[in-house]
Amino acid sequence: MVQYTAAPLDASFAALSDPTRRGVLELLARADASISGLAEKFRMTLTGMKKHVGVLEKAGLVTTRKVGRVRTCRLGQLGLAAEAEWIERYRQLWEERFGELDKVIGELKLKEEDRGPKDK
Amino acid sequence: MVQYTAAPLDASFAALSDPTRRGVLELLARADASISGLAEKFRMTLTGMKKHVGVLEKAGLVTTRKVGRVRTCRLGQLGLAAEAEWIERYRQLWEERFGELDKVIGELKLKEEDRGPKDK
């Protein structure tokens, strides 16, 4: 199994913390796009979009290639497997932790019902 | 189905972009802890840990409660369901996109084999 160090998770989660960057990823998952095309679609300056694409590129989520005067963006090799894995593991721990609480609440409810059940 | 706006995803992904904060969550998933206890465990100043806990608290990932002079941290109500859902959807799109590429590579390999298969 591949071991992931902390650093890539840092960069990818930070990259995902912006709605424009998440939108760019969703768009590129459907088709490649130029930076100017992306800027237009997200109603943003070219400089602003360049920064967002830069963050995505550093995180390995996007690659860019310049042909002539156009820089085309496409999805990078990072499929967010390690990120999905971390969240999934956390969700399991979280559910176990809240499951304990639910059990206590469930037991309290049962006691309540024993004390005074209401007829239909 | 619950509809999530962009803002909570922003805060939670940003909260996850730090190894100490991810470590705190994993630790709290096992047991509640005081801020000073967390600071000690992560070899960090109290001020530094307070900041990290503040970020986690704002994102809904942790709740704190002060009893006397001790502030205790426990897991918040946010189980990262929306975050898992976003990543899962993206992973599917990503796999479809790279699946197309794999198909092309697979076809090229078949052609290569047709041209000159090696006997055992």
gemmi code that builds the backbone of each chain (N, CA, C; Angstrom):
import gemmi

chains = {
    "A": [
        ("MET", (0.846, -1.204, 0.000), (0.000, 0.000, 0.000), (0.874, 1.244, 0.000)),
        ("VAL", (0.463, 2.216, -0.736), (1.234, 3.461, -0.825), (1.099, 4.241, 0.479)),
        ("GLN", (2.229, 4.723, 0.987), (2.203, 5.558, 2.182), (2.226, 7.031, 1.762)),
        ("TYR", (1.267, 7.782, 2.262), (1.233, 9.204, 1.940), (1.780, 10.003, 3.109)),
        ("THR", (2.630, 10.958, 2.827), (3.117, 11.830, 3.895), (2.071, 12.927, 4.105)),
        ("ALA", (2.263, 13.695, 5.166), (1.263, 14.712, 5.507), (1.172, 15.814, 4.450)),
        ("ALA", (2.315, 16.185, 3.870), (2.367, 17.349, 2.993), (1.359, 17.327, 1.837)),
        ("PRO", (1.253, 16.221, 1.073), (0.288, 16.249, -0.026), (-1.145, 16.483, 0.452)),
        ("LEU", (-1.517, 15.878, 1.586), (-2.863, 16.100, 2.119), (-3.057, 17.573, 2.468)),
        ("ASP", (-2.026, 18.189, 3.015), (-2.125, 19.619, 3.348), (-2.481, 20.420, 2.105)),
        ("ALA", (-1.702, 20.198, 1.028), (-1.875, 20.988, -0.194), (-3.220, 20.705, -0.855)),
        ("SER", (-3.625, 19.437, -0.867), (-4.870, 19.129, -1.566), (-6.088, 19.628, -0.794)),
        ("PHE", (-6.103, 19.438, 0.523), (-7.246, 19.938, 1.293), (-7.306, 21.467, 1.209)),
        ("ALA", (-6.143, 22.127, 1.246), (-6.143, 23.595, 1.118), (-6.681, 23.993, -0.254)),
        ("ALA", (-6.303, 23.241, -1.282), (-6.784, 23.544, -2.636), (-8.300, 23.391, -2.725)),
        ("LEU", (-8.837, 22.447, -1.969), (-10.286, 22.185, -2.025), (-11.103, 23.167, -1.178)),
        ("SER", (-10.429, 24.036, -0.436), (-11.150, 24.917, 0.495), (-11.708, 26.173, -0.163)),
        ("ASP", (-11.736, 26.193, -1.477), (-12.259, 27.365, -2.195), (-13.294, 26.919, -3.233)),
        ("PRO", (-14.461, 27.577, -3.257), (-15.529, 27.142, -4.173), (-15.166, 27.271, -5.656)),
        ("THR", (-14.365, 28.291, -5.990), (-13.946, 28.435, -7.391), (-13.048, 27.274, -7.795)),
        ("ARG", (-12.107, 26.935, -6.912), (-11.189, 25.841, -7.246), (-11.931, 24.519, -7.346)),
        ("ARG", (-12.907, 24.299, -6.473), (-13.697, 23.054, -6.591), (-14.479, 23.069, -7.912)),
        ("GLY", (-15.000, 24.256, -8.264), (-15.736, 24.385, -9.521), (-14.858, 24.105, -10.731)),
        ("VAL", (-13.621, 24.614, -10.698), (-12.678, 24.386, -11.800), (-12.418, 22.885, -11.961)),
        ("LEU", (-12.221, 22.187, -10.842), (-11.977, 20.737, -10.902), (-13.169, 20.007, -11.526)),
        ("GLU", (-14.375, 20.389, -11.109), (-15.574, 19.727, -11.644), (-15.689, 19.974, -13.150)),
        ("LEU", (-15.335, 21.181, -13.551), (-15.402, 21.532, -14.969), (-14.347, 20.766, -15.780)),
        ("LEU", (-13.128, 20.713, -15.243), (-12.048, 20.017, -15.955), (-12.271, 18.502, -15.992)),
        ("ALA", (-13.056, 18.013, -15.065), (-13.366, 16.579, -15.085), (-14.240, 16.242, -16.290)),
        ("ARG", (-14.863, 17.262, -16.856), (-15.712, 17.044, -18.038), (-14.978, 17.361, -19.334)),
        ("ALA", (-14.128, 18.401, -19.304), (-13.365, 18.763, -20.508), (-12.200, 19.667, -20.141)),
        ("ASP", (-11.120, 19.579, -20.910), (-10.000, 20.488, -20.716), (-10.465, 21.915, -20.995)),
        ("ALA", (-9.750, 22.900, -20.465), (-10.140, 24.304, -20.688), (-8.924, 25.209, -20.604)),
        ("SER", (-8.988, 26.328, -21.292), (-7.911, 27.313, -21.200), (-8.128, 28.165, -19.955)),
        ("ILE", (-7.053, 28.780, -19.457), (-7.187, 29.636, -18.274), (-8.137, 30.795, -18.575)),
        ("SER", (-8.038, 31.362, -19.776), (-8.933, 32.483, -20.099), (-10.392, 32.012, -20.169)),
        ("GLY", (-10.603, 30.811, -20.682), (-11.959, 30.252, -20.715), (-12.518, 30.052, -19.309)),
        ("LEU", (-11.641, 29.564, -18.416), (-12.061, 29.355, -17.023), (-12.375, 30.695, -16.353)),
        ("ALA", (-11.509, 31.695, -16.607), (-11.715, 33.029, -16.017), (-13.072, 33.585, -16.435)),
        ("GLU", (-13.395, 33.382, -17.717), (-14.665, 33.876, -18.246), (-15.835, 33.158, -17.564)),
        ("LYS", (-15.727, 31.843, -17.490), (-16.821, 31.047, -16.918), (-17.082, 31.392, -15.457)),
        ("PHE", (-16.023, 31.692, -14.725), (-16.198, 31.993, -13.295), (-16.237, 33.502, -13.037)),
        ("ARG", (-16.381, 34.278, -14.122), (-16.471, 35.747, -14.022), (-15.384, 36.313, -13.119)),
        ("MET", (-14.169, 36.077, -13.529), (-13.016, 36.394, -12.702), (-11.928, 36.978, -13.597)),
        ("THR", (-11.025, 37.756, -13.021), (-9.920, 38.273, -13.814), (-8.980, 37.121, -14.175)),
        ("LEU", (-8.206, 37.320, -15.224), (-7.237, 36.322, -15.658), (-6.223, 36.076, -14.539)),
        ("THR", (-5.798, 37.171, -13.888), (-4.826, 37.055, -12.781), (-5.389, 36.220, -11.647)),
        ("GLY", (-6.642, 36.474, -11.306), (-7.282, 35.713, -10.231), (-7.342, 34.233, -10.564)),
        ("MET", (-7.736, 33.927, -11.808), (-7.839, 32.519, -12.203), (-6.471, 31.857, -12.265)),
        ("LYS", (-5.461, 32.613, -12.718), (-4.095, 32.061, -12.762), (-3.662, 31.616, -11.368)),
        ("LYS", (-4.003, 32.423, -10.361), (-3.629, 32.079, -8.981), (-4.309, 30.782, -8.544)),
        ("HIS", (-5.616, 30.691, -8.820), (-6.349, 29.484, -8.438), (-5.770, 28.253, -9.131)),
        ("VAL", (-5.493, 28.382, -10.418), (-4.942, 27.248, -11.177), (-3.560, 26.885, -10.625)),
        ("GLY", (-2.795, 27.908, -10.227), (-1.479, 27.670, -9.635), (-1.568, 26.820, -8.369)),
        ("VAL", (-2.554, 27.140, -7.527), (-2.751, 26.375, -6.290), (-3.122, 24.923, -6.613)),
        ("LEU", (-4.003, 24.753, -7.584), (-4.427, 23.404, -7.988), (-3.266, 22.623, -8.595)),
        ("GLU", (-2.437, 23.333, -9.356), (-1.293, 22.697, -10.020), (-0.262, 22.226, -8.987)),
        ("LYS", (0.022, 23.080, -8.008), (0.998, 22.722, -6.967), (0.526, 21.520, -6.168)),
        ("ALA", (-0.785, 21.399, -6.003), (-1.347, 20.277, -5.234), (-1.418, 19.001, -6.072)),
        ("GLY", (-1.079, 19.106, -7.357), (-1.112, 17.934, -8.235), (-2.490, 17.629, -8.797)),
        ("LEU", (-3.429, 18.545, -8.583), (-4.801, 18.298, -9.032), (-5.028, 18.708, -10.477)),
        ("VAL", (-4.166, 19.565, -10.985), (-4.316, 20.072, -12.357), (-2.935, 20.136, -12.994)),
        ("THR", (-2.874, 19.881, -14.295), (-1.635, 20.148, -15.033), (-1.946, 21.166, -16.119)),
        ("THR", (-0.955, 21.969, -16.482), (-1.193, 22.939, -17.554), (-0.116, 22.775, -18.622)),
        ("ARG", (-0.463, 23.161, -19.839), (0.457, 23.033, -20.961), (0.220, 24.222, -21.868)),
        ("LYS", (1.296, 24.903, -22.213), (1.146, 26.085, -23.058), (1.409, 25.716, -24.509)),
        ("VAL", (0.449, 25.963, -25.339), (0.626, 25.767, -26.784), (0.368, 27.116, -27.439)),
        ("GLY", (1.412, 27.671, -28.004), (1.303, 29.006, -28.574), (1.032, 30.009, -27.474)),
        ("ARG", (-0.074, 30.720, -27.582), (-0.360, 31.710, -26.547), (-1.431, 31.238, -25.573)),
        ("VAL", (-1.885, 30.019, -25.765), (-2.966, 29.516, -24.899), (-2.450, 28.473, -23.908)),
        ("ARG", (-2.768, 28.668, -22.632), (-2.401, 27.677, -21.619), (-3.624, 26.822, -21.310)),
        ("THR", (-3.508, 25.547, -21.635), (-4.630, 24.630, -21.421), (-4.474, 23.873, -20.105)),
        ("CYS", (-5.583, 23.765, -19.383), (-5.590, 23.051, -18.096), (-6.302, 21.721, -18.262)),
        ("ARG", (-5.765, 20.710, -17.614), (-6.477, 19.431, -17.563), (-6.294, 18.806, -16.185)),
        ("LEU", (-7.073, 17.790, -15.898), (-6.968, 17.137, -14.596), (-5.587, 16.558, -14.385)),
        ("GLY", (-5.088, 16.649, -13.167), (-3.803, 16.069, -12.818), (-3.937, 14.613, -12.421)),
        ("GLN", (-2.807, 14.020, -12.026), (-2.792, 12.593, -11.687), (-3.419, 12.312, -10.326)),
        ("LEU", (-3.650, 13.365, -9.533), (-4.143, 13.155, -8.177), (-5.651, 12.930, -8.168)),
        ("GLY", (-6.042, 11.709, -7.870), (-7.468, 11.361, -7.879), (-8.110, 11.460, -6.508)),
        ("LEU", (-7.414, 12.063, -5.554), (-7.924, 12.283, -4.192), (-8.189, 10.977, -3.426)),
        ("ALA", (-7.439, 9.928, -3.781), (-7.630, 8.649, -3.091), (-7.229, 8.752, -1.620)),
        ("ALA", (-6.071, 9.365, -1.351), (-5.600, 9.473, 0.040), (-6.542, 10.354, 0.856)),
        ("GLU", (-7.084, 11.380, 0.208), (-7.997, 12.303, 0.894), (-9.302, 11.582, 1.241)),
        ("ALA", (-9.815, 10.811, 0.275), (-11.047, 10.051, 0.509), (-10.827, 9.052, 1.641)),
        ("GLU", (-9.632, 8.451, 1.633), (-9.286, 7.451, 2.654), (-9.244, 8.075, 4.052)),
        ("TRP", (-8.613, 9.234, 4.148), (-8.518, 9.902, 5.458), (-9.909, 10.230, 5.980)),
        ("ILE", (-10.739, 10.823, 5.122), (-12.088, 11.225, 5.541), (-12.906, 9.994, 5.917)),
        ("GLU", (-12.769, 8.920, 5.147), (-13.545, 7.713, 5.426), (-13.172, 7.128, 6.789)),
        ("ARG", (-11.885, 7.108, 7.058), (-11.423, 6.580, 8.344), (-11.959, 7.444, 9.492)),
        ("TYR", (-11.905, 8.760, 9.290), (-12.412, 9.677, 10.306), (-13.913, 9.489, 10.512)),
        ("ARG", (-14.642, 9.327, 9.413), (-16.098, 9.150, 9.511), (-16.458, 7.912, 10.341)),
        ("GLN", (-15.669, 6.871, 10.144), (-15.918, 5.651, 10.922), (-15.710, 5.894, 12.413)),
        ("LEU", (-14.592, 6.558, 12.753), (-14.298, 6.881, 14.152), (-15.399, 7.768, 14.721)),
        ("TRP", (-15.814, 8.751, 13.918), (-16.835, 9.714, 14.341), (-18.152, 8.993, 14.620)),
        ("GLU", (-18.514, 8.070, 13.735), (-19.771, 7.337, 13.918), (-19.739, 6.439, 15.148)),
        ("GLU", (-18.583, 5.825, 15.372), (-18.441, 5.003, 16.580), (-18.623, 5.857, 17.827)),
        ("ARG", (-17.981, 7.040, 17.786), (-18.021, 7.939, 18.953), (-19.450, 8.417, 19.207)),
        ("PHE", (-20.163, 8.786, 18.149), (-21.531, 9.256, 18.327), (-22.495, 8.093, 18.517)),
        ("GLY", (-22.078, 6.920, 18.049), (-22.884, 5.723, 18.273), (-23.019, 5.428, 19.762)),
        ("GLU", (-21.921, 5.634, 20.493), (-21.944, 5.443, 21.953), (-22.989, 6.359, 22.586)),
        ("LEU", (-22.984, 7.613, 22.138), (-23.925, 8.609, 22.663), (-25.359, 8.197, 22.326)),
        ("ASP", (-25.571, 7.752, 21.084), (-26.913, 7.312, 20.659), (-27.414, 6.168, 21.538)),
        ("LYS", (-26.495, 5.281, 21.909), (-26.855, 4.134, 22.738), (-27.386, 4.622, 24.089)),
        ("VAL", (-26.672, 5.578, 24.664), (-27.084, 6.142, 25.956), (-28.460, 6.785, 25.829)),
        ("ILE", (-28.656, 7.568, 24.761), (-29.949, 8.236, 24.541), (-31.049, 7.187, 24.346)),
        ("GLY", (-30.732, 6.154, 23.574), (-31.681, 5.073, 23.330), (-32.118, 4.400, 24.631)),
        ("GLU", (-31.135, 4.173, 25.496), (-31.440, 3.539, 26.784), (-32.308, 4.447, 27.652)),
        ("LEU", (-32.040, 5.746, 27.608), (-32.845, 6.707, 28.371), (-34.285, 6.708, 27.856)),
        ("LYS", (-34.434, 6.629, 26.528), (-35.776, 6.615, 25.930), (-36.560, 5.371, 26.370)),
        ("LEU", (-35.861, 4.231, 26.381), (-36.507, 2.982, 26.799), (-37.026, 3.091, 28.233)),
        ("LYS", (-36.205, 3.675, 29.102), (-36.598, 3.867, 30.502), (-37.835, 4.746, 30.587)),
        ("GLU", (-37.835, 5.777, 29.764), (-38.950, 6.735, 29.708), (-40.237, 6.012, 29.301)),
        ("GLU", (-40.097, 5.134, 28.299), (-41.261, 4.378, 27.816), (-41.780, 3.413, 28.889)),
        ("ASP", (-40.852, 2.799, 29.620), (-41.234, 1.860, 30.677), (-42.055, 2.564, 31.750)),
        ("ARG", (-41.653, 3.830, 31.981), (-42.279, 4.576, 33.067), (-43.745, 4.912, 32.757)),
        ("GLY", (-43.995, 5.333, 31.541), (-45.377, 5.730, 31.237), (-45.711, 5.642, 29.764)),
        ("PRO", (-45.986, 4.443, 29.245), (-46.314, 4.326, 27.822), (-47.710, 4.902, 27.544)),
        ("LYS", (-47.826, 5.591, 26.443), (-49.132, 6.178, 26.099), (-49.894, 5.261, 25.157)),
        ("ASP", (-51.167, 5.025, 25.454), (-51.996, 4.206, 24.562), (-52.401, 5.015, 23.339)),
        ("LYS", (-52.667, 4.256, 22.243), (-53.100, 4.931, 21.016), (-54.479, 5.545, 21.198)),
    ],
    "B": [
        ("MET", (-32.939, 15.181, 1.008), (-31.484, 15.262, 1.191), (-31.066, 16.677, 1.587)),
        ("VAL", (-30.147, 16.754, 2.489), (-29.697, 18.062, 2.958), (-28.856, 18.740, 1.871)),
        ("GLN", (-29.128, 20.000, 1.638), (-28.328, 20.759, 0.688), (-27.263, 21.538, 1.438)),
        ("TYR", (-26.006, 21.367, 1.043), (-24.923, 22.090, 1.689), (-24.504, 23.265, 0.820)),
        ("THR", (-24.338, 24.411, 1.424), (-23.829, 25.553, 0.675), (-22.312, 25.436, 0.629)),
        ("ALA", (-21.688, 26.290, -0.157), (-20.235, 26.192, -0.342), (-19.472, 26.490, 0.943)),
        ("ALA", (-19.958, 27.435, 1.735), (-19.189, 27.927, 2.879), (-18.728, 26.835, 3.851)),
        ("PRO", (-19.611, 25.930, 4.302), (-19.126, 24.914, 5.233), (-18.005, 24.056, 4.645)),
        ("LEU", (-18.103, 23.715, 3.361), (-17.021, 22.946, 2.733), (-15.722, 23.740, 2.756)),
        ("ASP", (-15.811, 25.036, 2.527), (-14.603, 25.878, 2.580), (-13.925, 25.742, 3.936)),
        ("ALA", (-14.708, 25.921, 4.996), (-14.149, 25.922, 6.349), (-13.615, 24.543, 6.736)),
        ("SER", (-14.351, 23.490, 6.356), (-13.916, 22.164, 6.784), (-12.672, 21.710, 6.025)),
        ("PHE", (-12.639, 21.940, 4.708), (-11.434, 21.550, 3.957), (-10.220, 22.362, 4.428)),
        ("ALA", (-10.431, 23.651, 4.724), (-9.320, 24.476, 5.230), (-8.851, 23.935, 6.580)),
        ("ALA", (-9.808, 23.514, 7.407), (-9.453, 22.962, 8.722), (-8.641, 21.676, 8.577)),
        ("LEU", (-8.932, 20.909, 7.537), (-8.240, 19.625, 7.335), (-6.861, 19.775, 6.687)),
        ("SER", (-6.523, 20.996, 6.273), (-5.274, 21.196, 5.521), (-4.043, 21.317, 6.422)),
        ("ASP", (-4.180, 20.961, 7.669), (-3.047, 21.047, 8.594), (-2.879, 19.711, 9.344)),
        ("PRO", (-1.642, 19.186, 9.389), (-1.445, 17.865, 10.005), (-1.773, 17.842, 11.502)),
        ("THR", (-1.507, 18.947, 12.211), (-1.836, 18.987, 13.642), (-3.344, 18.921, 13.834)),
        ("ARG", (-4.078, 19.674, 13.013), (-5.539, 19.667, 13.166), (-6.119, 18.295, 12.827)),
        ("ARG", (-5.572, 17.641, 11.802), (-6.049, 16.292, 11.498), (-5.718, 15.350, 12.660)),
        ("GLY", (-4.531, 15.539, 13.244), (-4.132, 14.715, 14.380), (-5.050, 14.917, 15.583)),
        ("VAL", (-5.424, 16.183, 15.836), (-6.330, 16.491, 16.953), (-7.666, 15.785, 16.746)),
        ("LEU", (-8.175, 15.823, 15.526), (-9.458, 15.162, 15.243), (-9.369, 13.661, 15.495)),
        ("GLU", (-8.284, 13.054, 15.038), (-8.119, 11.605, 15.220), (-8.043, 11.256, 16.708)),
        ("LEU", (-7.388, 12.139, 17.459), (-7.248, 11.911, 18.892), (-8.595, 12.066, 19.605)),
        ("LEU", (-9.332, 13.133, 19.237), (-10.634, 13.376, 19.876), (-11.667, 12.320, 19.492)),
        ("ALA", (-11.436, 11.665, 18.366), (-12.354, 10.593, 17.965), (-12.231, 9.412, 18.924)),
        ("ARG", (-11.121, 9.370, 19.651), (-10.912, 8.285, 20.610), (-11.305, 8.699, 22.024)),
        ("ALA", (-11.014, 9.965, 22.384), (-11.371, 10.439, 23.727), (-11.352, 11.962, 23.771)),
        ("ASP", (-12.192, 12.545, 24.608), (-12.150, 13.991, 24.818), (-10.795, 14.373, 25.407)),
        ("ALA", (-10.418, 15.637, 25.220), (-9.120, 16.071, 25.748), (-9.157, 17.556, 26.065)),
        ("SER", (-8.342, 17.980, 27.010), (-8.225, 19.409, 27.319), (-7.272, 20.056, 26.329)),
        ("ILE", (-7.411, 21.382, 26.171), (-6.507, 22.075, 25.245), (-5.060, 21.933, 25.708)),
        ("SER", (-4.839, 22.015, 27.015), (-3.458, 21.892, 27.505), (-2.929, 20.465, 27.256)),
        ("GLY", (-3.791, 19.476, 27.397), (-3.398, 18.097, 27.105), (-3.021, 17.924, 25.644)),
        ("LEU", (-3.818, 18.543, 24.775), (-3.532, 18.469, 23.333), (-2.220, 19.172, 23.006)),
        ("ALA", (-2.013, 20.350, 23.628), (-0.785, 21.119, 23.385), (0.432, 20.271, 23.755)),
        ("GLU", (0.320, 19.590, 24.879), (1.418, 18.748, 25.349), (1.684, 17.603, 24.372)),
        ("LYS", (0.602, 16.939, 23.961), (0.736, 15.791, 23.078), (1.360, 16.169, 21.731)),
        ("PHE", (1.028, 17.345, 21.228), (1.550, 17.765, 19.921), (2.781, 18.670, 20.069)),
        ("ARG", (3.332, 18.728, 21.290), (4.536, 19.524, 21.571), (4.417, 20.925, 20.990)),
        ("MET", (3.412, 21.629, 21.483), (3.052, 22.916, 20.913), (2.723, 23.870, 22.057)),
        ("THR", (2.843, 25.165, 21.834), (2.458, 26.114, 22.881), (0.938, 26.073, 23.044)),
        ("LEU", (0.473, 26.524, 24.204), (-0.956, 26.581, 24.475), (-1.632, 27.520, 23.470)),
        ("THR", (-0.980, 28.637, 23.179), (-1.517, 29.620, 22.228), (-1.675, 29.009, 20.841)),
        ("GLY", (-0.649, 28.265, 20.428), (-0.702, 27.619, 19.118), (-1.852, 26.626, 19.046)),
        ("MET", (-2.014, 25.814, 20.091), (-3.081, 24.815, 20.094), (-4.458, 25.475, 20.150)),
        ("LYS", (-4.557, 26.591, 20.915), (-5.831, 27.312, 20.986), (-6.271, 27.768, 19.597)),
        ("LYS", (-5.313, 28.228, 18.813), (-5.621, 28.675, 17.440), (-6.143, 27.520, 16.596)),
        ("HIS", (-5.439, 26.391, 16.664), (-5.865, 25.222, 15.883), (-7.268, 24.780, 16.295)),
        ("VAL", (-7.506, 24.718, 17.612), (-8.823, 24.288, 18.104), (-9.891, 25.294, 17.654)),
        ("GLY", (-9.521, 26.579, 17.647), (-10.454, 27.615, 17.186), (-10.881, 27.390, 15.740)),
        ("VAL", (-9.925, 27.033, 14.891), (-10.232, 26.752, 13.478), (-11.166, 25.555, 13.364)),
        ("LEU", (-10.866, 24.515, 14.133), (-11.704, 23.301, 14.114), (-13.102, 23.594, 14.647)),
        ("GLU", (-13.174, 24.458, 15.654), (-14.454, 24.800, 16.277), (-15.330, 25.595, 15.293)),
        ("LYS", (-14.721, 26.563, 14.625), (-15.470, 27.377, 13.654), (-16.015, 26.527, 12.507)),
        ("ALA", (-15.260, 25.494, 12.167), (-15.687, 24.625, 11.063), (-16.732, 23.602, 11.513)),
        ("GLY", (-17.024, 23.582, 12.825), (-18.035, 22.651, 13.342), (-17.484, 21.257, 13.625)),
        ("LEU", (-16.162, 21.125, 13.543), (-15.561, 19.801, 13.726), (-15.287, 19.473, 15.184)),
        ("VAL", (-15.223, 20.516, 16.007), (-14.925, 20.336, 17.433), (-15.817, 21.272, 18.241)),
        ("THR", (-16.212, 20.840, 19.417), (-16.869, 21.755, 20.351), (-16.022, 21.807, 21.615)),
        ("THR", (-16.057, 22.957, 22.302), (-15.299, 23.053, 23.548), (-16.235, 23.494, 24.664)),
        ("ARG", (-15.871, 23.120, 25.883), (-16.681, 23.470, 27.040), (-15.725, 23.725, 28.192)),
        ("LYS", (-15.942, 24.866, 28.850), (-15.044, 25.206, 29.950), (-15.682, 24.822, 31.273)),
        ("VAL", (-14.990, 23.994, 32.002), (-15.455, 23.637, 33.352), (-14.339, 24.036, 34.297)),
        ("GLY", (-14.630, 25.033, 35.130), (-13.598, 25.566, 36.024), (-12.522, 26.231, 35.185)),
        ("ARG", (-11.299, 25.768, 35.323), (-10.212, 26.386, 34.564), (-9.791, 25.545, 33.364)),
        ("VAL", (-10.476, 24.439, 33.175), (-10.080, 23.538, 32.075), (-11.084, 23.608, 30.918)),
        ("ARG", (-10.564, 23.823, 29.704), (-11.428, 23.786, 28.525), (-11.298, 22.423, 27.850)),
        ("THR", (-12.400, 21.696, 27.831), (-12.376, 20.349, 27.258), (-12.878, 20.371, 25.814)),
        ("CYS", (-12.195, 19.640, 24.953), (-12.567, 19.560, 23.536), (-13.176, 18.199, 23.249)),
        ("ARG", (-14.211, 18.204, 22.452), (-14.758, 16.926, 21.975), (-15.175, 17.065, 20.516)),
        ("LEU", (-15.437, 15.957, 19.878), (-15.835, 15.998, 18.468), (-17.116, 16.792, 18.294)),
        ("GLY", (-17.190, 17.562, 17.209), (-18.397, 18.314, 16.891), (-19.389, 17.467, 16.103)),
        ("GLN", (-20.482, 18.104, 15.728), (-21.560, 17.390, 15.030), (-21.206, 17.095, 13.571)),
        ("LEU", (-20.157, 17.722, 13.061), (-19.836, 17.563, 11.644), (-19.075, 16.259, 11.392)),
        ("GLY", (-19.729, 15.334, 10.735), (-19.114, 14.037, 10.467), (-18.486, 13.952, 9.092)),
        ("LEU", (-18.300, 15.090, 8.436), (-17.655, 15.179, 7.119), (-18.407, 14.417, 6.020)),
        ("ALA", (-19.712, 14.304, 6.171), (-20.498, 13.594, 5.152), (-20.482, 14.354, 3.823)),
        ("ALA", (-20.689, 15.666, 3.870), (-20.718, 16.464, 2.635), (-19.353, 16.467, 1.959)),
        ("GLU", (-18.299, 16.460, 2.783), (-16.930, 16.467, 2.255), (-16.639, 15.132, 1.568)),
        ("ALA", (-17.042, 14.043, 2.217), (-16.846, 12.714, 1.633), (-17.614, 12.609, 0.314)),
        ("GLU", (-18.809, 13.177, 0.323), (-19.663, 13.130, -0.863), (-19.039, 13.905, -2.029)),
        ("TRP", (-18.504, 15.080, -1.745), (-17.880, 15.874, -2.807), (-16.699, 15.116, -3.408)),
        ("ILE", (-15.832, 14.600, -2.526), (-14.635, 13.896, -2.998), (-15.025, 12.645, -3.783)),
        ("GLU", (-16.037, 11.926, -3.305), (-16.452, 10.702, -3.976), (-16.959, 11.005, -5.392)),
        ("ARG", (-17.753, 12.061, -5.507), (-18.282, 12.457, -6.817), (-17.129, 12.832, -7.752)),
        ("TYR", (-16.175, 13.575, -7.193), (-15.031, 13.978, -8.005), (-14.209, 12.770, -8.441)),
        ("ARG", (-14.032, 11.831, -7.511), (-13.250, 10.635, -7.835), (-13.868, 9.862, -8.998)),
        ("GLN", (-15.180, 9.809, -9.010), (-15.869, 9.112, -10.102), (-15.617, 9.813, -11.438)),
        ("LEU", (-15.768, 11.133, -11.427), (-15.524, 11.913, -12.653), (-14.082, 11.725, -13.111)),
        ("TRP", (-13.162, 11.766, -12.131), (-11.740, 11.648, -12.413), (-11.440, 10.286, -13.042)),
        ("GLU", (-12.039, 9.234, -12.484), (-11.799, 7.882, -12.999), (-12.364, 7.701, -14.406)),
        ("GLU", (-13.527, 8.313, -14.642), (-14.098, 8.250, -15.992), (-13.163, 8.925, -16.993)),
        ("ARG", (-12.642, 10.111, -16.570), (-11.772, 10.894, -17.452), (-10.489, 10.117, -17.758)),
        ("PHE", (-9.893, 9.508, -16.726), (-8.656, 8.764, -16.943), (-8.942, 7.387, -17.547)),
        ("GLY", (-10.151, 6.911, -17.333), (-10.564, 5.663, -17.951), (-10.514, 5.750, -19.464)),
        ("GLU", (-10.923, 6.896, -19.985), (-10.866, 7.112, -21.441), (-9.429, 6.960, -21.939)),
        ("LEU", (-8.501, 7.550, -21.183), (-7.089, 7.505, -21.546), (-6.571, 6.066, -21.487)),
        ("ASP", (-6.963, 5.351, -20.423), (-6.547, 3.954, -20.259), (-7.009, 3.102, -21.439)),
        ("LYS", (-8.217, 3.406, -21.915), (-8.775, 2.651, -23.031), (-7.889, 2.824, -24.267)),
        ("VAL", (-7.497, 4.050, -24.513), (-6.638, 4.348, -25.664), (-5.316, 3.602, -25.523)),
        ("ILE", (-4.734, 3.650, -24.310), (-3.461, 2.962, -24.066), (-3.638, 1.451, -24.247)),
        ("GLY", (-4.751, 0.924, -23.728), (-5.052, -0.502, -23.860), (-5.138, -0.926, -25.315)),
        ("GLU", (-5.776, -0.109, -26.126), (-5.914, -0.426, -27.549), (-4.553, -0.408, -28.252)),
        ("LEU", (-3.718, 0.555, -27.855), (-2.372, 0.630, -28.436), (-1.582, -0.630, -28.092)),
        ("LYS", (-1.721, -1.101, -26.832), (-1.013, -2.306, -26.388), (-1.452, -3.524, -27.189)),
        ("LEU", (-2.768, -3.642, -27.421), (-3.303, -4.763, -28.196), (-2.706, -4.783, -29.592)),
        ("LYS", (-2.633, -3.609, -30.189), (-2.058, -3.498, -31.540), (-0.607, -3.973, -31.530)),
        ("GLU", (0.104, -3.583, -30.466), (1.509, -3.944, -30.303), (1.647, -5.464, -30.233)),
        ("GLU", (0.744, -6.115, -29.465), (0.773, -7.568, -29.300), (0.461, -8.276, -30.619)),
        ("ASP", (-0.493, -7.722, -31.370), (-0.868, -8.300, -32.668), (0.327, -8.303, -33.611)),
        ("ARG", (1.120, -7.248, -33.451), (2.234, -7.086, -34.389), (3.315, -8.136, -34.154)),
        ("GLY", (3.623, -8.438, -32.892), (4.712, -9.393, -32.637), (4.635, -10.081, -31.302)),
        ("PRO", (3.754, -11.091, -31.155), (3.659, -11.770, -29.865), (4.878, -12.671, -29.647)),
        ("LYS", (5.335, -12.723, -28.394), (6.500, -13.558, -28.104), (6.065, -14.901, -27.552)),
        ("ASP", (6.650, -16.002, -28.063), (6.342, -17.326, -27.531), (7.044, -17.545, -26.213)),
        ("LYS", (6.442, -18.464, -25.401), (7.045, -18.767, -24.091), (8.344, -19.544, -24.290)),
    ],
}
model = gemmi.Model(1)
for chain_id, residues in chains.items():
    chain = gemmi.Chain(chain_id)
    for i, (resn, *xyz) in enumerate(residues, 1):
        res = gemmi.Residue()
        res.name, res.seqid = resn, gemmi.SeqId(i, " ")
        for name, pos in zip(("N", "CA", "C"), xyz):
            atom = gemmi.Atom()
            atom.name, atom.element = name, gemmi.Element(name[0])
            atom.pos, atom.b_iso = gemmi.Position(*pos), 0.0
            res.add_atom(atom)
        chain.add_residue(res)
    model.add_chain(chain)
structure = gemmi.Structure()
structure.add_model(model)
structure.setup_entities()
